[in-house]
Amino acid sequence: MAGLPPLASLSQIKNTPSSLDGIPADLEEDLRAYGCKLIHQAGVLLKLKQVAVATAQILFQRFFYVSSMKQFGIGDTGMGALYLSSKLQECPVKMRDLINVFDLLFQRAAHTVSPSSHPLPDFKYSPMSYFGSTFYDLKESLVVSEMQILKRLGFNTNVVLPYGTLVNYMRLLGLTSREDAVSRAWGYLNDALQTPVYALYAVPTIISAAILLTTRHLDIPLPSTPPNCWWELFDAEWEDLWTVCGYIMRLYRERSPEERSRVVGMMGKKDVRRWLESRPNASQ
């Protein structure tokens, strides 16, 4: 029988490897989210199953509680996580197809941060040569990233996805007749994959947070006064729910163009190192 999915320890949460290398918490959170967006975009282009994409995003988030973005770029790690999860979920993708898709995403990202005060021209993808260095460099990065994820996670790739449990919870709360509520809660669970919450909290807590956001935004009344609090049916604590809601809602915060460019320009470990070295206190 599969064990419970591993969660980050308190020490890992307080001092992530990236923070110990000098990466601010807000920037690390944005880089995590962007790495998961890359995984999602690649999964859509490759027409992979949702379970494979979600598994890859969770493995990606776990990885950066044991590894630093200074040592492993989010682009390479996202590519390795998706390649690994496609095999775990029995929908393996061809290595060449995966590399092609990520190369397109990397080129498109580089296009959006090109230094120019004028409106950007339309993006045009330039396919790589299969006999050039780019393909072989990406292939090596893919193989190394997959190996490092397995190694640093101790080969523990057990992932519990929330979708089936969400349906049961909504049925228990009498909300399945509200299609808007079900679809919105489902959407919050998908958005939460861009945050670290699946590496920090048990699935019932995350689902309860998605339901809480849904009922608040749609003005659906549920018993919330002690001792009759609906989330206690699912062994969830109010403080944990509120924290998970905070992670999800921060995804929707408006970013400045400078913030977006900074994140997109730090997909590789070399980019992160260059940014760290450019900081005023880099020598301290």
NORCOR-V324641 format. One record per pair of residues at least 12 apart in sequence whose C-alpha atoms are under 8 Angstrom apart, sorted by sequence separation. I is the first residue (numbers start at 0). J is the second residue. If there is no record, write none. Layout:
i: [I	I]
j: [J	J]
This chain:
i: [82	110	169	39	38	82	107	166	38	39	59	107	188	38	59	106	188	78	78	165	35	56	59	103	188	55	58	187	78	103	162	207	35	56	185	55	56	184	55	184	207	99	161	55	184	207	31	52	55	184	204	211	51	54	183	203	204	74	203	204	52	203	204	208	212	51	52	180	207	208	51	180	204	205	208	209	51	98	204	208	37	51	180	47	50	205	34	38	42	51	98	164	200	34	37	38	98	161	165	31	35	48	160	161	164	30	34	38	47	159	94	161	17	16	20	45	196	15	16	15	16	17	18	20	15	16	17	196	15	16	17	45	12	15	16	17	45	194	11	194	7	11	6	45	191	41	44	191	194	7	190	41	82	41	187	190	79	75	79	83	41	78	79	82	79	80	75	76	79	80	75	78	79	37	76	80	75	76	79	76	66	62	65	65	62	58	62	61	58	57	54	54	53	50	60	61	57	60	53	56	56	60	61	57	60	53	57	57	112	111	5	112	5	112	4	3	4	109	2	4	108	109	1	108	35	36	35	33	32	31	32	31	31	28	6	7	6	7	74	75	5	6	72	73	74	6	72	73	72	73	71	72	71	72	70	69	72	68	69	69	68	69	32	33	33	30	34	29	30	26	30	22	21]
j: [94	122	181	52	52	97	122	181	55	56	76	124	205	56	77	124	206	97	98	185	56	77	80	124	209	77	80	209	101	126	185	230	59	80	209	80	81	209	81	210	233	126	188	83	212	235	60	81	84	213	233	240	81	84	213	233	234	105	234	235	84	235	236	240	244	84	85	213	240	241	85	214	239	240	243	244	87	134	240	244	74	88	217	85	88	243	73	77	81	90	137	203	239	74	77	78	138	202	206	73	77	90	202	203	206	73	77	81	90	202	138	206	63	63	67	92	243	63	64	64	65	66	67	69	65	66	67	246	66	67	68	96	64	67	68	69	97	246	64	247	61	65	61	100	246	97	100	247	250	64	247	100	141	101	247	250	140	137	141	145	104	141	142	145	143	144	140	141	144	145	141	144	145	104	144	148	144	145	148	148	151	148	151	152	151	148	152	152	156	158	158	160	160	160	194	195	192	195	189	192	193	197	198	195	198	192	197	198	260	260	155	263	157	264	157	157	158	263	157	159	263	264	157	264	192	193	193	193	193	193	194	194	195	194	197	198	198	199	266	267	198	199	265	266	267	200	266	267	267	268	267	268	268	269	268	268	271	268	269	271	271	272	250	262	263	262	266	262	265	262	266	275	275]
